[in-house]
Amino acid sequence: MAHTATLARAAWAVLSLLAVACVTTRDRLSSAADRLEHGATVMAQNARYQPAGTHYPPDYGQDALILASNASRLSDAVHGRATDQEVGAAFALVARDYDAVRDAVARAANPQAEADLLPITAAYHDVRRAYGKPLNQAADKMRQKAADAL
């Protein structure tokens, strides 16, 4: 009987730790998604209010707004009662949208756009890390460069 009670306590402890780890991971993911949303919103606003003659691709601001919207949806999914599959689908949209914004910035060759991308890159890499998608060394170096620039 004592053996059964010990096993029950051990199982409860493991389940408790898993629940805490899940909440912590979801909190980190949500926090990173919130920062990503904020950075993308700032980028979209900066693209909208650039001085005349500044070269921005026409889709630059729109891509940033879409990224902000989908980052918000990811955060909502993480905090809501979304399934892992729904969170995964929201993450996939964010990953696609980040790539679109990053590519638009590369085409823009605009120092403001590049500066706006730094906090977005840092937050996106935090989203990836919190979601459990490993980053390669080049991405880690880019994230560190972005974090150092802040």
Beta strands, then each sheet from edge to edge (+ up, - down):
end
